[in-house]
Amino acid sequence: MDIMILGIDLGKNSCSVVGMDAAGRVVLRRRLRRGTLESFVGELGSCIVAMEACCGAHHLGRIFAARGHEVRLMSPEYVRPYVKAQKNDDLDAEAIAEAATRPTMRFVPVKSQDQSDLQALHRARERLVSERTALINHLRALLLERGIVVPQGRRKLEAELETLAEDGGFAALSPRIRTLIEDLRAEWRSLDQRITGFDAEFVQLARDDVAVRRLTKIPGIGTINATALAAAVGEAHAFKRGRDMAAWLGLVPRQMTTGGKPRLLGISKRGNRYLRKNLIHGARAALPYLVERDTPLGRWARGLLDRAHKNVVVVALAAKLARIAWAVLAHGCDYDAQFEAAAAAA
């Protein structure tokens, strides 16, 4: 049995496996327990192992690559058109194997262990931030129900709570509600400490990693964005140009073109939602700084502000930052605004 392409539909407990020969004929169909998948693939000769880029695929991809196989990971949305008739695990595995043979298919690079670990840290920090936001909203609503209106902003709420506690503003509240507020404040402080610990770890990673240090020199990209980019795209060799990475992040317009008449809509919002959100936040924070600088990026931002709404400019700047980040990662160069300005004036 000469298997050239092995398509694997991963499941939590069981996996469907389909093997194809050089002519594209199905020569193997098997259902395996997840625990026996590694040994089964290890006994095969060197071949192409195709999987959807889902949970656990990168871990298995590293194992299969170490055993001499060529690993091809694909986005599930690119595999879906190859599913024939009804959907089941066997047909999914066959569709994965068939999609991996297409010359125009886009593959996802297998992440290293360090990249996976760094992404896990970002997911843990994002979960804590979400919990803190929910807790703050809970506190704000709790006070509002009792006639205490607090201005918007996390810092303003924190200062208002300190003032109310010191000035006896909670005296009109029932003892149980005062105890509840103190418990929520203690939980808030605990979340702040845990988030600060993650931030300190990211700062240390930024100091130790050359690529991350280069990214932090770009306006609007701090340690959070830089480490998230390094974890998600690595050296960015999966993208041929910067626009491809911006499109992968969902920062380019959606197209509705027919009959040769192009029509551009809002951004596509595809790809990594966490990275896209942080890049837009970074662009919003960096925009006032950039428009005051006499650099090509600053002049571009000022010109765009004259023609478009500020929110549109922020998203366009985020796409521009993604392109710059791709150039820094792919070419291993530093971002230098002064050199850029001097080159433009020459």
C-alpha positions as CSV (number, residue, x, y, z in Angstrom):
1,M,0.0,0.0,0.0
2,D,1.8,3.1,-1.3
3,I,0.3,6.1,0.5
4,M,1.4,9.5,-0.8
5,I,-1.1,11.7,1.1
6,L,-2.7,11.0,4.4
7,G,-5.7,13.1,5.4
8,I,-6.6,13.1,9.1
9,D,-9.8,14.5,10.5
10,L,-8.9,15.1,14.2
11,G,-11.4,14.5,17.0
12,K,-11.2,14.6,20.7
13,N,-11.3,10.8,21.1
14,S,-11.3,9.3,17.6
15,C,-9.8,10.3,14.3
16,S,-10.7,9.4,10.7
17,V,-7.8,8.7,8.4
18,V,-7.9,8.5,4.6
19,G,-4.8,7.5,2.5
20,M,-4.4,8.4,-1.2
21,D,-1.9,7.1,-3.7
22,A,0.0,9.1,-6.3
23,A,-3.0,9.0,-8.6
24,G,-5.4,10.4,-6.0
25,R,-7.2,7.1,-5.4
26,V,-8.4,6.3,-1.9
27,V,-6.4,3.2,-0.7
28,L,-7.0,3.5,3.0
29,R,-9.9,4.3,5.3
30,R,-9.6,3.8,9.0
31,R,-11.0,5.0,12.3
32,L,-8.4,5.3,15.1
33,R,-8.3,6.3,18.7
34,R,-6.4,9.5,19.2
35,G,-3.9,7.8,21.4
36,T,-2.9,5.3,18.7
37,L,-2.7,7.9,15.9
38,E,1.0,8.8,16.5
39,S,2.1,5.2,16.4
40,F,0.1,4.5,13.2
41,V,1.5,7.4,11.3
42,G,5.0,6.6,12.6
43,E,4.8,3.1,11.0
44,L,4.0,4.6,7.6
45,G,6.7,5.5,5.0
46,S,7.5,9.2,4.4
47,C,4.4,10.9,3.0
48,I,2.3,14.1,3.1
49,V,0.2,14.3,6.3
50,A,-2.6,16.8,5.9
51,M,-4.8,18.2,8.8
52,E,-7.0,21.1,9.5
53,A,-5.3,23.8,11.6
54,C,-7.4,23.1,14.8
55,C,-6.7,22.4,18.4
56,G,-3.8,19.9,18.7
57,A,-2.8,20.0,15.1
58,H,0.4,21.9,15.7
59,H,1.5,19.5,18.4
60,L,0.9,16.5,16.1
61,G,2.5,18.3,13.2
62,R,5.7,18.7,15.1
63,I,5.7,15.0,16.0
64,F,5.0,13.9,12.4
65,A,7.6,16.3,11.0
66,A,10.2,14.9,13.3
67,R,9.5,11.4,11.9
68,G,10.2,12.5,8.3
69,H,6.7,13.4,7.1
70,E,5.7,16.5,5.3
71,V,3.0,18.2,7.3
72,R,0.4,20.4,5.6
73,L,-2.1,22.3,7.8
74,M,-5.0,24.2,6.3
75,S,-7.8,26.5,7.4
76,P,-11.1,24.6,7.8
77,E,-12.8,27.1,5.5
78,Y,-10.5,26.1,2.7
79,V,-11.3,22.4,3.2
80,R,-15.1,22.8,3.3
81,P,-15.6,23.1,-0.5
82,Y,-14.0,19.7,-1.1
83,V,-16.5,17.8,1.1
84,K,-18.7,15.6,-1.1
85,A,-22.4,14.9,-0.5
86,Q,-23.2,14.5,3.2
87,K,-20.8,15.5,6.0
88,N,-19.2,12.9,8.1
89,D,-15.8,12.2,9.6
90,D,-14.7,9.9,6.7
91,L,-15.7,12.4,4.1
92,D,-14.0,15.2,6.0
93,A,-10.7,13.2,6.1
94,E,-11.0,12.6,2.3
95,A,-11.7,16.3,1.7
96,I,-8.6,17.2,3.7
97,A,-6.4,14.9,1.7
98,E,-7.8,16.1,-1.6
99,A,-7.5,19.8,-0.6
100,A,-3.8,19.2,0.3
101,T,-3.1,18.2,-3.3
102,R,-4.3,21.5,-4.8
103,P,-1.4,23.7,-6.1
104,T,-3.1,26.9,-5.1
105,M,-4.0,25.8,-1.5
106,R,-2.7,28.0,1.3
107,F,-1.1,26.2,4.1
108,V,-0.5,27.1,7.7
109,P,3.1,26.7,9.0
110,V,3.5,24.4,12.0
111,K,4.1,26.5,15.1
112,S,7.1,25.8,17.3
113,Q,6.8,24.8,20.9
114,D,7.9,28.3,22.0
115,Q,5.2,29.9,19.7
116,S,2.5,27.7,21.1
117,D,3.6,28.5,24.7
118,L,3.6,32.2,24.0
119,Q,0.1,32.0,22.5
120,A,-1.1,30.2,25.6
121,L,0.2,33.0,27.8
122,H,-1.7,35.6,25.6
123,R,-4.9,33.6,25.8
124,A,-4.6,33.3,29.6
125,R,-4.0,37.1,29.9
126,E,-6.9,37.9,27.6
127,R,-9.2,35.7,29.8
128,L,-8.1,37.6,32.9
129,V,-8.7,40.9,31.2
130,S,-12.2,39.8,30.2
131,E,-12.9,38.7,33.7
132,R,-11.7,42.1,35.1
133,T,-13.9,44.0,32.6
134,A,-16.9,41.9,33.6
135,L,-16.2,42.5,37.3
136,I,-15.8,46.3,36.7
137,N,-19.1,46.4,34.9
138,H,-20.7,44.5,37.8
139,L,-19.3,47.0,40.3
140,R,-20.5,49.9,38.2
141,A,-24.0,48.5,37.9
142,L,-24.1,47.7,41.6
143,L,-23.3,51.3,42.5
144,L,-25.7,52.7,39.9
145,E,-28.6,50.7,41.4
146,R,-27.9,52.5,44.7
147,G,-27.7,56.0,43.2
148,I,-23.9,56.3,42.9
149,V,-23.0,57.3,39.4
150,V,-19.3,56.9,38.5
151,P,-17.7,58.4,35.4
152,Q,-16.5,56.0,32.6
153,G,-13.1,54.6,32.8
154,R,-11.4,51.9,34.9
155,R,-9.1,54.4,36.7
156,K,-11.9,56.7,37.5
157,L,-13.9,53.9,39.0
158,E,-11.0,52.8,41.1
159,A,-10.4,56.4,42.4
160,E,-14.1,56.9,43.1
161,L,-14.2,53.7,45.2
162,E,-11.2,54.8,47.2
163,T,-12.8,58.2,47.8
164,L,-16.1,56.7,48.9
165,A,-14.4,54.3,51.2
166,E,-12.3,57.0,52.8
167,D,-15.1,59.6,53.1
168,G,-17.8,57.2,54.4
169,G,-19.8,57.3,51.1
170,F,-20.7,53.6,51.7
171,A,-22.4,54.4,55.0
172,A,-25.8,54.6,53.4
173,L,-25.4,51.1,51.9
174,S,-26.4,47.9,53.8
175,P,-23.7,46.0,55.6
176,R,-24.0,43.1,53.2
177,I,-23.6,45.2,50.1
178,R,-20.5,46.9,51.7
179,T,-19.0,43.5,52.3
180,L,-19.8,42.5,48.7
181,I,-18.2,45.6,47.3
182,E,-15.0,45.0,49.3
183,D,-14.9,41.4,48.1
184,L,-15.2,42.6,44.5
185,R,-12.5,45.1,45.0
186,A,-10.2,42.4,46.5
187,E,-10.9,40.2,43.5
188,W,-10.2,43.2,41.2
189,R,-6.8,43.8,42.9
190,S,-6.0,40.1,42.5
191,L,-6.8,40.2,38.8
192,D,-4.6,43.3,38.4
193,Q,-1.7,41.5,40.0
194,R,-2.0,38.5,37.8
195,I,-2.3,40.6,34.6
196,T,0.7,42.7,35.7
197,G,2.6,39.4,36.2
198,F,1.9,38.4,32.6
199,D,2.9,41.9,31.4
200,A,6.2,41.7,33.1
201,E,6.8,38.3,31.5
202,F,6.1,39.7,28.1
203,V,8.5,42.6,28.7
204,Q,11.2,40.1,29.6
205,L,10.5,38.1,26.5
206,A,10.7,41.3,24.4
207,R,14.2,42.0,25.9
208,D,15.4,38.5,25.2
209,D,14.0,38.0,21.6
210,V,15.6,39.9,18.8
211,A,12.6,39.8,16.5
212,V,10.3,41.1,19.2
213,R,12.7,43.9,20.1
214,R,12.6,45.0,16.4
215,L,8.8,45.0,16.4
216,T,8.6,47.2,19.5
217,K,10.4,50.0,17.6
218,I,7.3,50.3,15.4
219,P,4.9,53.0,16.5
220,G,1.7,51.5,18.0
221,I,3.3,48.1,18.6
222,G,4.3,47.5,22.2
223,T,5.3,44.4,24.0
224,I,1.8,42.9,23.9
225,N,1.4,43.3,20.1
226,A,5.0,42.4,19.4
227,T,4.9,39.1,21.3
228,A,1.5,38.2,19.9
229,L,2.8,38.8,16.4
230,A,5.9,36.7,17.0
231,A,3.8,33.9,18.4
232,A,1.2,34.0,15.6
233,V,3.3,34.5,12.5
234,G,6.9,33.7,13.5
235,E,9.2,35.0,10.8
236,A,6.2,35.7,8.5
237,H,7.6,33.6,5.7
238,A,4.1,32.2,5.2
239,F,3.1,35.5,3.5
240,K,4.6,36.7,0.2
241,R,4.0,40.3,1.0
242,G,2.8,42.6,3.7
243,R,-0.7,43.0,2.2
244,D,-1.2,39.2,2.5
245,M,-0.6,39.4,6.3
246,A,-2.9,42.4,6.6
247,A,-5.6,40.5,4.7
248,W,-5.0,37.5,6.9
249,L,-5.7,39.7,9.9
250,G,-8.9,41.0,8.3
251,L,-7.8,44.6,8.0
252,V,-8.4,45.0,4.3
253,P,-11.8,45.8,2.6
254,R,-14.2,43.0,1.6
255,Q,-14.8,42.9,-2.2
256,M,-18.0,42.5,-4.0
257,T,-16.8,42.7,-7.6
258,T,-18.9,41.5,-10.5
259,G,-19.0,42.4,-14.2
260,G,-15.7,44.2,-13.9
261,K,-17.2,46.8,-11.5
262,P,-15.2,46.8,-8.2
263,R,-17.0,47.5,-5.0
264,L,-15.2,47.7,-1.7
265,L,-17.0,47.3,1.6
266,G,-15.9,47.3,5.3
267,I,-13.0,45.3,6.5
268,S,-13.4,41.5,6.3
269,K,-12.6,40.8,10.0
270,R,-11.2,37.4,9.1
271,G,-8.3,35.7,10.8
272,N,-6.9,36.3,14.2
273,R,-9.4,38.5,16.1
274,Y,-7.1,39.0,19.1
275,L,-4.3,40.4,16.9
276,R,-6.6,42.5,14.9
277,K,-8.1,44.1,18.0
278,N,-4.7,44.9,19.6
279,L,-3.3,46.3,16.3
280,I,-6.3,48.7,16.0
281,H,-5.9,49.7,19.7
282,G,-2.2,50.3,19.1
283,A,-3.0,52.4,15.9
284,R,-5.5,54.5,17.8
285,A,-3.0,55.2,20.5
286,A,-0.2,56.0,18.1
287,L,-2.2,58.2,15.7
288,P,-1.8,61.5,17.6
289,Y,1.9,60.9,17.9
290,L,2.4,60.1,14.3
291,V,0.5,63.1,12.8
292,E,2.8,65.4,14.6
293,R,5.9,63.9,13.1
294,D,7.5,64.8,9.7
295,T,7.9,61.3,8.5
296,P,6.5,59.5,5.5
297,L,4.1,57.6,7.9
298,G,3.1,60.8,9.6
299,R,2.4,62.7,6.3
300,W,0.4,59.7,5.1
301,A,-1.7,59.7,8.2
302,R,-2.3,63.5,8.0
303,G,-3.3,63.3,4.4
304,L,-5.7,60.5,5.1
305,L,-7.3,62.4,8.1
306,D,-8.1,65.2,5.7
307,R,-10.1,62.8,3.5
308,A,-11.6,60.2,5.8
309,H,-13.2,59.7,9.3
310,K,-10.8,59.1,12.2
311,N,-12.0,55.6,12.7
312,V,-11.3,54.7,9.1
313,V,-7.8,56.2,9.5
314,V,-7.2,54.1,12.6
315,V,-8.1,50.9,10.8
316,A,-6.0,51.9,7.7
317,L,-3.1,52.7,10.1
318,A,-3.5,49.3,11.7
319,A,-3.2,47.6,8.3
320,K,-0.1,49.8,7.6
321,L,1.5,48.7,10.8
322,A,0.8,45.0,10.0
323,R,2.6,45.5,6.6
324,I,5.5,47.2,8.4
325,A,5.6,44.3,10.9
326,W,5.7,41.8,8.1
327,A,8.7,43.6,6.5
328,V,10.6,43.7,9.9
329,L,10.0,40.0,10.5
330,A,10.5,38.7,6.9
331,H,13.6,40.7,6.2
332,G,15.1,40.9,9.7
333,C,15.5,44.7,9.5
334,D,14.9,47.4,12.1
335,Y,12.3,50.1,11.8
336,D,13.9,53.6,11.9
337,A,11.6,56.6,11.5
338,Q,14.6,59.0,11.3
339,F,16.2,57.1,8.5
340,E,12.9,56.9,6.7
341,A,12.5,60.6,6.9
342,A,16.0,61.3,5.7
343,A,15.6,58.9,2.8
344,A,12.3,60.6,1.8
345,A,14.0,64.0,1.9
346,A,17.0,62.9,-0.2
